[in-house]
């Protein structure tokens, strides 16, 4: 929809039109997917005709849009330069402490991480007492569902919900852990990485 509104603006006011995409946006629901493809049939020819360029900031996005029939594609990756580097710490720990920082929605796949932890414990790859998983973040449609999954698998003693932590405090929280996991199904430019 945002590409279409930008397209209308460019037509009405005779402006150049550039689309920037970061990831694939297919809905995962069958009903929504049907309407998405109908929408593509209508909007793709207009965008291909009017767009000066379609800038993709990830390679998977470029490949996806090319496969979907979009033209004038350009791949320009987004660099990331941290403002300050965290200080080095001695992080030798007796437990495996995993951290995941993400909002709770389908794309971030917390369910996959939770089920992986369950698998590790059930298959005796780790003792419960040797494993701690911190899920940092709040909001998103699936926070309540993820908490329910953790409870139903009996992992409340292993998986901790830490809630929202401001960015300026995250460095210290990262340093408490020795493994970062981002279980996303697809990730354009993961700032947490």
MILO-43601 format. One record per residue (C-alpha): residue number from 1; x, y, z. Coordinates in nm, 2 decimals, decimal comma. Example, Ala and Ser with C-alpha at 12.3 -4.5 7.8 and 13.67 -1.06 7.14 Angstrom:
<nodes>
[1 [1,23 -0,45 0,78]]
[2 [1,37 -0,11 0,71]]
</nodes>
This chain:
<nodes>
[1 [0,00 0,00 0,00]]
[2 [0,28 0,25 0,08]]
[3 [0,43 0,19 -0,27]]
[4 [0,09 0,25 -0,43]]
[5 [0,03 0,58 -0,24]]
[6 [0,38 0,70 -0,34]]
[7 [0,30 0,60 -0,70]]
[8 [-0,02 0,80 -0,70]]
[9 [0,17 1,10 -0,55]]
[10 [0,43 1,08 -0,82]]
[11 [0,17 1,06 -1,10]]
[12 [-0,04 1,35 -0,96]]
[13 [0,25 1,58 -0,89]]
[14 [0,48 1,46 -1,18]]
[15 [0,76 1,36 -0,94]]
[16 [1,02 1,10 -0,98]]
[17 [0,94 0,77 -0,81]]
[18 [1,18 0,55 -0,62]]
[19 [1,08 0,25 -0,42]]
[20 [1,31 0,12 -0,15]]
[21 [1,24 -0,24 -0,02]]
[22 [1,42 -0,44 0,25]]
[23 [1,24 -0,77 0,25]]
[24 [0,98 -0,99 0,10]]
[25 [0,63 -0,90 0,20]]
[26 [0,41 -1,19 0,11]]
[27 [0,14 -1,25 0,37]]
[28 [0,16 -1,60 0,52]]
[29 [-0,22 -1,64 0,54]]
[30 [-0,38 -1,81 0,23]]
[31 [-0,67 -1,56 0,21]]
[32 [-0,44 -1,26 0,23]]
[33 [-0,19 -1,42 -0,01]]
[34 [-0,46 -1,45 -0,27]]
[35 [-0,55 -1,08 -0,25]]
[36 [-0,18 -0,99 -0,24]]
[37 [-0,12 -1,16 -0,58]]
[38 [-0,44 -0,99 -0,72]]
[39 [-0,30 -0,66 -0,60]]
[40 [0,04 -0,74 -0,76]]
[41 [-0,13 -0,80 -1,10]]
[42 [-0,26 -0,44 -1,08]]
[43 [0,02 -0,25 -0,92]]
[44 [0,33 -0,42 -1,06]]
[45 [0,28 -0,29 -1,42]]
[46 [0,22 0,07 -1,29]]
[47 [0,53 0,06 -1,07]]
[48 [0,74 -0,09 -1,35]]
[49 [0,63 0,19 -1,58]]
[50 [0,66 0,48 -1,34]]
[51 [0,95 0,39 -1,11]]
[52 [1,29 0,54 -1,18]]
[53 [1,45 0,27 -0,97]]
[54 [1,35 0,01 -0,72]]
[55 [1,63 0,01 -0,46]]
[56 [1,67 -0,32 -0,26]]
[57 [1,88 -0,30 0,05]]
[58 [1,92 -0,68 0,09]]
[59 [2,01 -0,94 -0,16]]
[60 [1,71 -1,17 -0,08]]
[61 [1,48 -0,88 -0,15]]
[62 [1,65 -0,81 -0,49]]
[63 [1,61 -1,18 -0,58]]
[64 [1,25 -1,19 -0,46]]
[65 [1,14 -0,88 -0,65]]
[66 [1,32 -1,00 -0,96]]
[67 [1,13 -1,33 -0,94]]
[68 [0,80 -1,14 -0,89]]
[69 [0,86 -0,95 -1,22]]
[70 [0,97 -0,61 -1,10]]
[71 [1,21 -0,41 -1,33]]
[72 [1,47 -0,14 -1,28]]
[73 [1,60 -0,31 -0,97]]
[74 [1,92 -0,19 -0,80]]
[75 [2,09 -0,36 -0,50]]
[76 [2,25 -0,11 -0,26]]
[77 [2,33 -0,27 0,08]]
[78 [2,29 -0,07 0,39]]
[79 [2,61 -0,05 0,60]]
[80 [2,59 -0,03 0,98]]
[81 [2,85 0,16 1,18]]
[82 [2,80 0,14 1,56]]
[83 [2,83 0,48 1,74]]
[84 [3,04 0,32 2,01]]
[85 [3,19 -0,02 2,07]]
[86 [3,10 -0,19 2,40]]
[87 [3,39 -0,24 2,64]]
[88 [3,55 -0,58 2,65]]
[89 [3,44 -0,80 2,94]]
[90 [3,55 -1,14 3,08]]
[91 [3,24 -1,34 3,00]]
[92 [3,34 -1,69 3,12]]
[93 [3,03 -1,85 3,26]]
[94 [2,93 -2,19 3,38]]
[95 [2,59 -2,18 3,20]]
[96 [2,50 -2,13 2,84]]
[97 [2,32 -1,80 2,85]]
[98 [2,13 -1,72 2,53]]
[99 [1,98 -1,39 2,44]]
[100 [1,73 -1,30 2,18]]
[101 [1,62 -0,94 2,12]]
[102 [1,31 -0,89 1,90]]
[103 [0,95 -0,79 1,90]]
[104 [0,70 -1,08 1,93]]
[105 [0,56 -1,15 1,59]]
[106 [0,55 -1,43 1,33]]
[107 [0,86 -1,31 1,14]]
[108 [1,09 -1,32 1,45]]
[109 [1,00 -1,69 1,51]]
[110 [1,03 -1,70 1,88]]
[111 [0,84 -2,03 1,86]]
[112 [1,13 -2,19 1,67]]
[113 [1,37 -2,08 1,94]]
[114 [1,15 -2,20 2,22]]
[115 [1,10 -2,54 2,05]]
[116 [1,48 -2,57 1,99]]
[117 [1,54 -2,51 2,36]]
[118 [1,28 -2,78 2,44]]
[119 [1,46 -3,02 2,19]]
[120 [1,80 -2,96 2,35]]
[121 [1,67 -3,04 2,70]]
[122 [1,46 -3,34 2,60]]
[123 [1,74 -3,49 2,40]]
[124 [1,98 -3,44 2,68]]
[125 [2,21 -3,20 2,49]]
[126 [2,19 -2,97 2,79]]
[127 [2,07 -3,00 3,15]]
[128 [1,80 -2,75 3,25]]
[129 [2,04 -2,61 3,51]]
[130 [2,31 -2,54 3,25]]
[131 [2,08 -2,33 3,02]]
[132 [1,93 -1,98 3,05]]
[133 [1,74 -1,81 2,77]]
[134 [1,65 -1,44 2,79]]
[135 [1,38 -1,30 2,55]]
[136 [1,42 -0,93 2,54]]
[137 [1,14 -0,72 2,39]]
[138 [0,78 -0,65 2,42]]
[139 [0,48 -0,59 2,20]]
[140 [0,38 -0,77 1,89]]
[141 [0,09 -1,00 1,83]]
[142 [0,26 -1,32 1,96]]
[143 [0,40 -1,22 2,30]]
[144 [0,11 -1,38 2,49]]
[145 [0,12 -1,69 2,26]]
[146 [0,50 -1,73 2,31]]
[147 [0,45 -1,71 2,69]]
[148 [0,18 -1,98 2,66]]
[149 [0,41 -2,20 2,46]]
[150 [0,69 -2,16 2,72]]
[151 [0,44 -2,25 2,99]]
[152 [0,29 -2,55 2,80]]
[153 [0,64 -2,70 2,75]]
[154 [0,73 -2,64 3,11]]
[155 [1,03 -2,41 3,03]]
[156 [0,95 -2,12 3,26]]
[157 [1,26 -2,20 3,47]]
[158 [1,48 -2,18 3,16]]
[159 [1,33 -1,91 2,94]]
[160 [1,29 -1,57 3,09]]
[161 [1,09 -1,28 2,95]]
[162 [1,29 -0,97 3,02]]
[163 [1,05 -0,72 2,86]]
[164 [1,15 -0,39 2,69]]
[165 [1,51 -0,27 2,77]]
[166 [1,62 0,07 2,64]]
[167 [1,89 0,07 2,38]]
[168 [2,14 0,25 2,60]]
[169 [2,11 -0,03 2,86]]
[170 [2,12 -0,32 2,62]]
[171 [2,51 -0,34 2,60]]
[172 [2,53 -0,45 2,96]]
[173 [2,25 -0,71 2,91]]
[174 [2,42 -0,85 2,60]]
[175 [2,74 -0,89 2,81]]
[176 [2,55 -1,10 3,06]]
[177 [2,51 -1,37 2,79]]
[178 [2,75 -1,57 2,58]]
[179 [2,53 -1,65 2,28]]
[180 [2,31 -1,43 2,07]]
[181 [2,03 -1,59 1,87]]
[182 [1,81 -1,42 1,61]]
[183 [1,56 -1,68 1,50]]
[184 [1,39 -1,47 1,23]]
[185 [1,22 -1,64 0,94]]
[186 [1,35 -1,36 0,72]]
[187 [1,56 -1,06 0,82]]
[188 [1,63 -0,75 0,61]]
[189 [1,87 -0,54 0,81]]
[190 [1,86 -0,67 1,17]]
[191 [1,98 -0,38 1,38]]
[192 [2,02 -0,62 1,68]]
[193 [2,28 -0,82 1,48]]
</nodes>
